[in-house]
Amino acid sequence: MPPASSERAWAERSPCANEGCENVIRNGGNYRDASTAEGGRAAHGGVLRAPRIARWRARGRIDILVLSLVLTAAVVGSALYLFLRNQERREESVRIQQFVDGLNSPAPGAVDNAIAFLRARPALAARVLPHLVRRVRKEAFPTDQRLTALRVTAAFVTDDPRVAEAVYRMRLLRDPDVAAEAVGALGAIRPPEQAAGKLASCLAEPADPGVVDVACEQMVGLGAAGRAAIQPVLPRLSVERRGWLAGFVADSNRPDALEWLTLLSADPAPAVRERAVELIQQRRAASPASAPSGRT
């Protein structure tokens, strides 16, 4: 063990002999920069912190610049996409309008070909049909063009309830030919009970005589559903119309004609009852089942 005098001499030469020793420990042993209290503060603020903060600030500016570039590219890309999308829609609208205008061709089978073309392309049909509906509703177009557009539209009443509803509203159009054509398409709606309900409403409201005729014809074509729906609205029809209906049923030679005539034979108007009973007797007399069998 060294003598006490040697220890004191070593302690006097040691860098920890002054107050800088604490700064050396606090600053991680950097004796050169932290040998004094002022040196320690200079090292902490000027040597270690300042470059690090400068690097952080520079990195932050770069990040902001990159983010700005990304946002700018996104905005430009979105604007370009919307422009191209709108351009595509305008071009498609032009093509659809050309298709609708092409239906006016006098070529035979143009309507049937258009229906077959659209049926094979349901997505295209969904975009074309609204244009056809607008064509039907515009009174500025000639009646023949509106009827052509309506005939193509009516082919899809069984496929899309929206088309069926659009055709149903066409019964109110002021052109009687177009309104009657629309009512004639309602009989194709399924189920038959739904079609009968729409046709019954056509008979329950004031309408052109041609519309009433077509509605009655469609009701007869629906069979039992038509008979159930027409019975409450029969009193709204004129006596002449109910008598005409009895004759129409008999002439149609439908298998359920007797059921229709039986319904009309209970009409409150004597003229209608007598007409229906007469037609029932004629049908029974002409029926092979009512003829004598020849047996003794």
Disulfide bonds with the S-S distance in Angstrom:
Cys16-Cys21 2.34
